[in-house]
Amino acid sequence: MTTQPERRQTPPPAVLAAGGVWLPAEVCHPLWLVLRAHLEGRRADGGRVRPEIAAALDTLRAAGLAHLTDTSPNGHDQRTSTDITASSDPRRLVTTEELSRRLGVTGRHARRLAAAEGITPAARGLWHPDDARHLTRTHRKAT
């Protein structure tokens, strides 16, 4: 009698389930980057993004960020010191004051411009850098 070697059960790269799709965390951030770039081009051409699509992109961004900052079971970061970026990291969140300075408007007007583009803050008074870049580009084109 021969025995078969035990096969490790690895999850498939994506699973289509009733009502949705499951993606592994490690593909969320790269997928979000590609979709974000595509939608930026669409918005630049005057297109709009449906709310459910924007919500799905926010979920992808959150899952990608959670994976990138995930900790191991013992509470230590899984990233090594070579992955730590400088404090002047361009991916850090942008304050409303900094965003308004880039746009050359008041903070209140910067928030209104963001809302008109369908951009929501990451937290109170903080914006994702790619959203700030997108808003700066579109505002420059409009003026």
TAMOTA-V275858 format. One record per residue. RES is the residue in one small letter. OMEGA is omega in degrees with one decimal (999 if undefined). D_CENTER is the distance of its C-alpha to the mean C-alpha in whole Angstrom. Layout:
BEGIN
res: {RES RES}
omega: {OMEGA OMEGA}
d_center: {D_CENTER D_CENTER}
END
This chain:
BEGIN
res: {m t t q p e r r q t p p p a v l a a g g v w l p a e v c h p l w l v l r a h l e g r r a d g g r v r p e i a a a l d t l r a a g l a h l t d t s p n g h d q r t s t d i t a s s d p r r l v t t e e l s r r l g v t g r h a r r l a a a e g i t p a a r g l w h p d d a r h l t r t h r k a t}
omega: {177.9 178.5 177.6 174.9 -178.6 179.5 176.5 177.3 175.3 -179.2 177.3 -178.4 176.5 -179.4 175.6 -179.5 178.8 177.1 179.9 -178.4 175.4 177.2 175.0 -175.4 -175.9 178.1 -175.8 -176.7 178.2 178.8 177.8 179.9 -179.6 -179.5 178.8 179.1 179.1 -178.3 174.7 177.0 178.8 178.3 179.6 177.9 177.7 179.7 178.0 -179.9 179.2 -177.0 -179.2 175.9 177.7 178.6 178.4 177.3 176.6 177.9 176.8 179.9 -179.6 179.5 177.8 179.0 178.5 179.3 -178.4 -178.3 -177.3 176.1 -179.9 -178.8 -179.7 175.0 179.5 178.0 176.9 178.8 178.4 -178.6 178.1 178.5 -177.9 -177.2 179.3 -179.1 177.4 -179.6 -179.0 -179.4 -179.1 -178.9 -177.6 178.1 177.3 178.7 178.9 178.6 -179.6 176.8 178.2 -177.2 -177.8 -179.6 176.1 178.3 179.2 179.4 177.3 177.2 178.6 177.6 179.1 179.6 179.0 178.1 -178.3 -179.0 177.9 -179.9 176.9 176.6 -178.4 177.4 -179.2 -176.0 174.9 -177.0 -180.0 174.9 179.0 178.0 179.4 -179.1 178.4 179.3 -177.1 178.9 178.1 179.0 -177.2 -177.7 999}
d_center: {53 50 47 44 41 38 35 32 30 26 24 23 20 19 21 22 24 25 23 20 18 17 15 15 13 13 12 9 7 9 9 6 7 10 10 8 11 13 12 13 16 17 16 18 21 21 20 18 15 17 16 15 13 11 11 11 7 6 8 7 3 6 8 7 7 10 12 11 13 15 19 22 25 27 24 24 20 20 19 22 23 22 18 19 18 20 19 19 16 14 10 12 12 14 17 18 21 20 18 21 23 21 22 25 25 26 23 24 24 20 19 21 20 16 17 19 16 14 12 12 12 10 13 17 17 14 11 8 10 8 9 12 13 13 15 17 18 19 21 23 24 25 27}
END
